[in-house]
Amino acid sequence: MSTKNRKIRPTKRYGECFKRARVKDFEEGTFSVKQMVQLYGVSYQTIYNWIAKYSSMAKKNAVIVEVPNSQTAKLAELQRQLAEQQALLGRMAIQLDHKTRMLAIYEEEMPEFKKKAASTLRSADSSSKKKSQ
């Protein structure tokens, strides 16, 4: 085999503090193994080795199970929902502003429109009072 086609990966060494912090992140559910692989560029096996070595669960012979709906996934979903709600609220505020401006223009240009709107509101109020009595 020729060495021209192969890329030699540099050896990475991580400190014990870094390893313990990543294991703690995993145990608390902050990140899954897959997310840590993507974030830090570490292989799956390396992270599982760290978990076996530094985890408090591994010492108790506990079985490590990754929950697919981890806290980060829930947080991402809630952030997505919040963004949707904020966008909806913004659109509704713009629509309300537009309609109130249009109403003000109609009232200025057509005084009879203002009278009709007021009489319609009064008749609707009186009919609702009759129903409640």
N, C-alpha and C positions, 0 to 999 in steps of 0.2 A: 504494500500500500504506500502511496505517496503521501508525504506530509504536507503537500501544497493544499490539498482539499480539506484537510482537517483543521479545525480551529482549536487551539488549546485554551481552555478556560482557566482564568486565574483562580488560584486557591483563595477562598475567603475564610477568614477566621473571625469568630464572633466571641465577644467577652461573656463571662458568666452572667453579668448583670443583664445584658441584652437577652440572653437565653431565658433567664428566669422571668424577665418582664413579658416575653412572648408567651411563655407557659401560663403566666398569670392572666394575660389577656384571653387565652383560650379557655381557662378554667372559669373565668367570670362570664364568658359568653360574649365578650366584646368583639372578638374576631373568630371566624372559623379557620380551620387549617388551610382551606382553599384561599381564603382572603389573605392570610399571612404569606402564602406562597406568592401570590400576585403582588402584594405590597413590598415585600422584602427581597424577592428573588431567591428564596431558599427552597430547596426541594421538599417534597412531601415527607420523604423518609427522614430528612434532617430534623424537621419539626417534630415528627413522631418520636425520634430518638431523644430530643430535648424533653418531650412530655414524659417519656419513660424514665428519664434520669432525674428531672427536677419537679415533677408533679407530686402533689400531696395525695392525689387520688391513686396514682400508680403504686405508691408505697402500700396502700391499703388493699391492693389487689382488686381495685374497682375496674369495671369495664368502662372504657371511654367511648361514648356515643355522641356523635355530632348531631345536634338538633337542627333540622333544616330551617326552621323559623327562629333563627337566633335574634338577639336583640338588635343587631345591626340591620337585619332584614326588616324587622318591625319598624325601626326608626326610619329607614328609607321609605317604607310604605306610608308612614304617617307624614313624612316631609312631602311626599308626592301629593297626598290628600290635602295637606295644608296649602300647597301651591295652587291646586285646583280651586279650592275654596276662595283663596285670595283673588285669583283671576276672575272668578264668578262675581265676587263682591265688587271688584273694580268695574266690571262690565255693567252691573246693575246700578252702580253709582253714576256712571256716565249716562245711562239711559234715563235715570231719574232727573239728572241735571238737564238733559236735553228736553225732557217732557215739561219740566217746570219753566224753562225758558220759552218753550213754544206756547204754553198756557199764558204766560205773561204777555207775549206778543199778541195772542188772540184777544186777550182782555183789553189791551191798549187800542187795537185796531177796530174791534167790534164790541162796543159796550153792551149790546143786547146779548152777546155770548155770555158775559159775566152774569147778567140777570137770569138767563136760562139755567146756567150751572148752579146758581144759588137756589133757584126755585126747585130744581131737581133734587138737590141735597135736602131741602126742607121737606119735600114730599116723601123722600125715602126715610128720613128720620121719623116722621109722623106715622108711617106705615109700620115701622119696626116697633114703635111704642105701643101701637094698637095690638100687635101680635103678642107682645110680652104681657099685656094686661089680661 
